[in-house]
Amino acid sequence: MDNTVKITNVTKSYRQGARVVQALRGINLEVQAGEFLAIMGASGSGKSTLLHLCAALDSFDSGEIEVAGRALRAMTERERTHFRRCTIGVVFQSFNLIPTLSAYENVALPALLEGPLTEAHRNRIASLLELLHLTDRATHRPDALSGGEQQRVAIARALLMRPGVLFADEPTGNLDSTNAHQLWQMLAEAAQSTQTTVVMVTHEPAAALYAHRVVVLRDGTISGAFATKELRDVGDLAARYQTLAR
């Protein structure tokens, strides 16, 4: 599978009453297979909009986005839904778990929507629950889980179908610092060990330090990018980001 993400001259605008807001102004970006990329920017810079476009959750005005070898513009809505379910993974800050389903059933949902669970699915679910320290919570519904446990369920669900590309939108915004660092480490390990391409939107320098590269958006354009291996610590990253975000 081609796990790259290629964004070519992409624009996106929204209408707010009589005013047209240019959210993205000709974005060009390529993310290599197995790369962990962090996208940073101030509120309104376009970072979440860009992630949602790449995850086939919204349409763009012009340009092209190719994810895992598929051109998104050419997809029908049905193809987009199947693509999100089976080819990529998406993790949101808000978890988006089904409240009436157990943790196990929430993890299994992408496979269940395709048909009956196979033995391979069951083994994969058990493996993910164990990896994320959720085995003893498998029968609990979301309202009986902590915020950290709910986010880990959401991550297991996103990883179930072995996606080539994983998108994460502020995935640790509702987590304490311990769980947040564990999640960032997990994303970094997924990129390294399985060649999963990880694209994460974040406002936290501590999160971005786990990535291979940081891209900074400002007013709908890319104002710069840098590799994290050049940096000594979080303070270095924060200073570099502030320079590009001004």
Sequence and secondary structure as in RCSB ss.txt:
>XXXX:A:sequence
MDNTVKITNVTKSYRQGARVVQALRGINLEVQAGEFLAIMGASGSGKSTLLHLCAALDSFDSGEIEVAGRALRAM
TERERTHFRRCTIGVVFQSFNLIPTLSAYENVALPALLEGPLTEAHRNRIASLLELLHLTDRATHRPDALSGGEQ
QRVAIARALLMRPGVLFADEPTGNLDSTNAHQLWQMLAEAAQSTQTTVVMVTHEPAAALYAHRVVVLRDGTISGA
FATKELRDVGDLAARYQTLAR
>XXXX:A:secstr
    EEEEEEEEEEEETTEEEEEEEEEEEEE TT EEEEEE TTSSHHHHHHHHTTSS  SEEEEEETTEEGGG 
 HHHHHHHHHHTEEEEETT    TTS HHHHHHHHHHTTSS  HHHHHHHHHHHHHTT GGGTT  GGGS HHHH
HHHHHHHHHTT  SEEEEESTTTTS HHHHHHHHHHHHHHHHHH  EEEEE S HHHHTTSSEEEEEETTEEEEE
EEGGG SSHHHHHHHHHHHH 
